[in-house]
Every structure is written in structure tokens, then in C-alpha cells.
Amino acid sequence: MNLETLKSQVKQQLPSKRYNHTLGVVATSEQLAKRYNASVESAQIAALLHDIAKYLPNDLLKEKLESAKETDYLNYSPLVWHAPVGAIVAKETYQIKDSDILNAIKYHTTGKAAMTTRNQELKRFVSWQRKI
């Protein structure tokens, strides 16, 4: 799937304010990928899909976490559930197979030990974007 098609699909899934936030994340992820010699395309895809599950109802988020046996997340606030579910949606709906992309989506709210540079930078930027 090309990037423009993916953008169009994501735009339909998110409110305009969240989509604009996502485009900001995409733009910065491109710069970070270049800075850290990472795949620009992978960074763009991860950024585009990082909030794809943000507006799903909590009962559906919970169901997807249980179905994927990701129940540890149920111990945390529902506010972070969209990240691991976003990775599930990226894999199931958008056929994303790259583990770096899926992990960038999955851990963008919580982080994890031994994150790759790309994932650390994406998480740092997403956190910064929330403040504006």
C-alpha cells in the first residue's frame, strides 16, 4: 500500500484534530529517520498508524487485547490501550508485518526496555506533540 492511500484511509478513521496531529508526527518522523539513518518509509507508516485505535470504544479495545492475549495492558489505564491495539489493527487491517513499525505503534504510550533508536525518538516526539 502506498503512503498516500494509507493517509487517505487514516484520515477517514480519525477526527480532523487528531489527523492533523498525526501529520505532524509523520513530518517529524521523517526528519528523525534521516537523522538516525533509519527507514523513512517505516517511520512514516508507524507515525501514520500510531493512533489508529485511539477512538475505538473501551469495550472493543479490551476485547482485542484479550483476543491477542495482551491482557497485561488491562492493568493500566484505558488511555494507553489504543497503542497495543493500534499495533494489532495495523497488522490485521493494514497488513503491516515489520516488527519495528508494529513495536513503534505498540509502545508509543508506554515505552519498553531496549527500545530501538527509532522507537525512542518516535515516542519522545509523540509525547512532545501532546503538549501542543
PAZAPA-4460 file (N, C-alpha, C; in steps of 0.05 Angstrom, whole numbers, plus 32768, in hexadecimal, padded with zeros to 4 digits):
% residues 132
    n_x    n_y    n_z   ca_x   ca_y   ca_z    c_x    c_y    c_z   seq   type   mol
   8011   7FE8   8000   8000   8000   8000   8012   8019   8000     1      M     A
   800B   802B   7FEF   801C   8044   7FEE   8014   8057   8004     2      N     A
   8026   806A   800A   8022   807C   8020   8009   808E   801D     3      L     A
   8003   8097   8005   7FEC   80A8   8000   7FD2   8099   8005     4      E     A
   7FD1   8080   7FFD   7FB9   806F   8002   7FB6   806B   8020     5      T     A
   7FCC   8066   802E   7FCB   8062   804B   7FC1   807C   8059     6      L     A
   7FCC   8093   8050   7FC3   80AC   805C   7FA5   80B0   8058     7      K     A
   7F9B   80AA   8041   7F7F   80AD   803B   7F6E   809C   804E     8      S     A
   7F77   8083   8052   7F68   8071   8063   7F69   807A   8080     9      Q     A
   7F80   8083   8089   7F83   808C   80A5   7F72   80A5   80A9    10      V     A
   7F72   80B7   8095   7F62   80D0   8098   7F45   80C9   809D    11      K     A
   7F3B   80B4   8091   7F1F   80AC   8095   7F19   80A1   80B0    12      Q     A
   7F2E   8098   80BE   7F2B   808B   80D8   7F2E   809E   80F0    13      Q     A
   7F3A   80B5   80EB   7F40   80C7   8101   7F32   80E2   80FF    14      L     A
   7F2B   80EE   8116   7F21   8109   8115   7F36   811C   8109    15      P     A
   7F2E   8132   80FD   7F41   8143   80EF   7F58   814D   8101    16      S     A
   7F52   8154   811A   7F67   815D   812C   7F7C   8147   8131    17      K     A
   7F73   812F   8134   7F85   8118   8138   7F95   8112   811F    18      R     A
   7F87   8115   8108   7F95   8110   80EF   7FAB   8125   80EA    19      Y     A
   7FA5   813E   80F1   7FBA   8153   80EE   7FD1   814D   8101    20      N     A
   7FCC   8144   8119   7FE1   813C   812C   7FF1   8125   811F    21      H     A
   7FE4   8112   8113   7FF1   80FB   8106   8003   8105   80EF    22      T     A
   7FFA   8118   80DF   800B   8122   80CA   8024   8130   80D5    23      L     A
   8021   813D   80EB   8039   8149   80F9   804C   8134   8102    24      G     A
   8042   811E   810C   8053   8107   8114   8061   80FC   80FC    25      V     A
   8052   80F9   80E6   805E   80EF   80CD   8075   8100   80C4    26      V     A
   8071   811A   80C3   8085   812D   80BA   809E   812B   80CB    27      A     A
   809B   812A   80E5   80B2   8129   80F7   80BF   810D   80F5    28      T     A
   80AF   80F8   80F2   80BB   80DD   80F0   80CD   80DB   80D8    29      S     A
   80C6   80E9   80C2   80D7   80EA   80AA   80F2   80F6   80B1    30      E     A
   80F2   810C   80BF   810B   8119   80C6   811B   8108   80D9    31      Q     A
   810E   80FB   80EC   811C   80EA   80FF   8128   80D1   80F1    32      L     A
   8119   80C6   80DE   8123   80AF   80CF   813C   80B6   80C0    33      A     A
   813C   80CD   80B4   8154   80D6   80A5   816B   80DB   80B8    34      K     A
   8165   80E7   80CF   817A   80ED   80E2   8187   80D4   80ED    35      R     A
   8177   80BF   80F1   8182   80A6   80FD   8186   8090   80E9    36      Y     A
   8186   8098   80CF   818B   8085   80BA   8178   806C   80BB    37      N     A
   815F   8072   80BF   814A   805D   80C1   8139   805F   80A8    38      A     A
   8128   804C   80A4   8116   804C   808D   8101   8062   808F    39      S     A
   8102   8075   807D   80EE   808B   807D   80D2   8080   8079    40      V     A
   80CF   806D   8067   80B5   8061   8061   80AA   8053   807A    41      E     A
   80BA   8044   8088   80B1   8036   80A0   80A8   804B   80B5    42      S     A
   80B8   8060   80B9   80B2   8074   80CC   8097   8082   80C5    43      A     A
   8093   8087   80AC   807A   8094   80A3   8062   8082   80A9    44      Q     A
   8065   8068   80A3   804F   8056   80A7   8049   8053   80C5    45      I     A
   805D   8051   80D6   8059   804F   80F3   804B   8068   80FD    46      A     A
   8054   807F   80F4   8049   8098   80FC   802C   809B   80F4    47      A     A
   8026   8093   80DB   800A   8095   80D1   7FF7   8083   80E1    48      L     A
   8001   806C   80E9   7FEF   8059   80F6   7FF1   8059   8115    49      L     A
   8001   806B   8121   8005   806A   813E   7FEB   806E   814E    50      H     A
   7FD8   807D   8144   7FBF   8082   8152   7FA7   8076   8144    51      D     A
   7FAB   8062   8134   7F95   8057   8124   7F7F   804B   8135    52      I     A
   7F85   8042   814D   7F71   8036   815E   7F68   8049   8175    53      A     A
   7F71   8062   8174   7F6C   8074   818A   7F4E   8079   8190    54      K     A
   7F3E   8078   817B   7F22   807F   817F   7F0F   8066   817E    55      Y     A
   7F1B   804F   8181   7F0A   8037   8184   7EFF   8037   81A1    56      L     A
   7EE7   802D   81A4   7EDC   802B   81BF   7EEC   8018   81D1    57      P     A
   7EEC   801F   81EB   7EFC   800F   81FE   7EF5   7FF2   81FE    58      N     A
   7EDB   7FEB   81FB   7ED4   7FCF   81FB   7EE0   7FC0   81E3    59      D     A
   7EE2   7FCD   81CC   7EEF   7FC1   81B5   7F0D   7FBF   81B9    60      L     A
   7F19   7FD4   81C4   7F36   7FD3   81CB   7F3B   7FBB   81DD    61      L     A
   7F2B   7FB9   81F2   7F2F   7FA3   8205   7F2C   7F88   81F7    62      K     A
   7F18   7F85   81E6   7F13   7F6C   81D8   7F2B   7F65   81C6    63      E     A
   7F36   7F79   81B8   7F4D   7F73   81A7   7F66   7F6C   81B7    64      K     A
   7F6A   7F79   81CE   7F80   7F72   81DF   7F7E   7F55   81EA    65      L     A
   7F66   7F4E   81F2   7F61   7F33   81FC   7F65   7F1E   81E6    66      E     A
   7F5B   7F24   81CE   7F5D   7F12   81B8   7F7A   7F0E   81B0    67      S     A
   7F8A   7F23   81B2   7FA7   7F21   81AB   7FB8   7F18   81C2    68      A     A
   7FAB   7F12   81D8   7FBA   7F09   81F1   7FCE   7F1F   81FA    69      K     A
   7FC5   7F37   81F8   7FD5   7F4E   8202   7FC7   7F5A   821B    70      E     A
   7FBF   7F48   822D   7FAF   7F50   8244   7FBE   7F60   8259    71      T     A
   7FD9   7F60   8258   7FE8   7F71   826C   7FE0   7F8E   8269    72      D     A
   7FD9   7F96   8251   7FD1   7FB2   824D   7FB7   7FBA   825C    73      Y     A
   7FA7   7FA6   8263   7F8E   7FAB   8271   7F93   7FB5   828D    74      L     A
   7FAC   7FB2   8297   7FB3   7FBC   82B2   7FB9   7FDA   82B1    75      N     A
   7FBB   7FE5   8299   7FC1   8002   8296   7FA7   8011   828E    76      Y     A
   7FA9   802A   828E   7F93   803B   8286   7F8A   8035   8269    77      S     A
   7F70   8036   8265   7F66   8032   8249   7F72   8047   8236    78      P     A
   7F7D   805D   8240   7F88   8071   822F   7FA0   8067   821F    79      L     A
   7FAD   8052   8228   7FC5   8047   821A   7FBE   802F   8209    80      V     A
   7FA6   8024   820B   7F9E   800C   81FD   7FA0   800F   81DF    81      W     A
   7F9B   8028   81D5   7F9B   802B   81B8   7FB5   8025   81AB    82      H     A
   7FCB   8027   81BA   7FE6   8022   81AE   7FE9   8005   81A6    83      A     A
   7FE6   7FF2   81B9   7FE9   7FD6   81B1   7FD3   7FCD   819D    84      P     A
   7FBC   7FD8   81A1   7FA6   7FD1   818E   7FAC   7FDD   8172    85      V     A
   7FB8   7FF4   8172   7FC0   8000   8159   7FD3   7FEE   8149    86      G     A
   7FE6   7FE1   8158   7FF8   7FCF   814A   7FE9   7FB6   813F    87      A     A
   7FD5   7FAD   814E   7FC4   7F97   8145   7FB5   7F9F   812C    88      I     A
   7FA9   7FB7   812C   7F9A   7FC1   8115   7FAD   7FC5   80FD    89      V     A
   7FC5   7FCF   8102   7FD8   7FD3   80EC   7FDE   7FB9   80DF    90      A     A
   7FE2   7FA4   80EF   7FE8   7F8A   80E4   7FD1   7F7D   80D6    91      K     A
   7FB9   7F7E   80E3   7FA2   7F70   80D8   7F95   7F7F   80C1    92      E     A
   7F92   7F99   80C4   7F83   7FA9   80B0   7F95   7FB4   809A    93      T     A
   7FAD   7FBC   80A1   7FBF   7FC8   808D   7FD6   7FB6   8084    94      Y     A
   7FD5   7F9D   808E   7FE9   7F89   8086   8006   7F92   808B    95      Q     A
   800A   7FA0   80A1   8025   7FA8   80A8   8033   7F90   80B6    96      I     A
   804A   7F89   80AC   8059   7F72   80B6   8073   7F7A   80C4    97      K     A
   807D   7F91   80BE   8097   7F9B   80C9   8095   7F9E   80E7    98      D     A
   80A5   7F8F   80F6   80A4   7F8F   8113   80AC   7FAB   811F    99      S     A
   80BE   7FB9   8111   80C5   7FD4   811B   80AD   7FE7   8119   100      D     A
   809E   7FE5   8104   8087   7FF6   8101   8072   7FEF   8116   101      I     A
   806D   7FD5   8119   8059   7FCC   812C   8061   7FD3   8148   102      L     A
   807A   7FD0   814F   8083   7FD7   816A   8083   7FF5   816F   103      N     A
   8089   8005   815A   8087   8022   815D   806A   802A   8164   104      A     A
   8057   801D   8157   803B   8023   815D   8033   8019   8179   105      I     A
   803A   8000   817E   8033   7FF3   8197   803D   8001   81B0   106      K     A
   8056   800B   81AF   8063   8016   81C6   8064   8035   81C6   107      Y     A
   8055   8042   81B5   8057   805F   81B4   804C   806D   81CD   108      H     A
   803C   805F   81DD   8032   806C   81F5   8041   8064   820E   109      T     A
   804D   804C   820E   805A   8042   8226   8078   803F   8224   110      T     A
   8082   803C   820C   809E   8036   8208   80A3   8019   8211   111      G     A
   80BC   8010   820E   80C4   7FF6   8218   80E2   7FF5   821A   112      K     A
   80EC   7FE2   8229   8108   7FDE   822C   8115   7FD8   8211   113      A     A
   812D   7FE2   820C   813C   7FDC   81F4   812D   7FE5   81DA   114      A     A
   8121   7FFC   81DB   8114   8006   81C3   8129   800E   81AE   115      M     A
   8123   800A   8194   8135   8013   817F   8135   8031   817F   116      T     A
   814A   803D   8173   814C   805A   8172   8133   8066   8164   117      T     A
   812A   8059   814F   8113   8063   8140   80FA   8064   8153   118      R     A
   80F6   804E   8161   80DF   804D   8173   80E1   8061   818A   119      N     A
   80F9   8065   8195   80FD   8079   81AA   80F7   8095   81A0   120      Q     A
   8100   809B   8188   80FC   80B6   817D   80DE   80BA   8176   121      E     A
   80D1   80A6   816B   80B5   80A9   8165   80A5   80AE   817F   122      L     A
   80AB   809E   8194   809D   80A1   81AD   80A2   80BD   81B9   123      K     A
   80BB   80C6   81B8   80C2   80E1   81C2   80B2   80F7   81B3   124      R     A
   80B1   80F5   8199   80A3   8109   818A   8085   8108   818F   125      F     A
   8079   80F0   8190   805D   80EE   8195   8056   80FA   81B0   126      V     A
   8067   80F5   81C4   8063   8101   81DE   8064   8120   81DD   127      S     A
   8077   812A   81CD   8079   8147   81CA   8061   8152   81BC   128      W     A
   8057   8144   81A7   8040   814E   8198   8027   8150   81A9   129      Q     A
   8025   813F   81BD   800D   8140   81CF   800C   815A   81DE   130      R     A
   8022   8167   81E2   8023   8180   81F2   801A   8198   81E1   131      K     A
   8019   8196   81C7   8011   81AD   81B7   7FF5   81AA   81AD   132      I     A
***
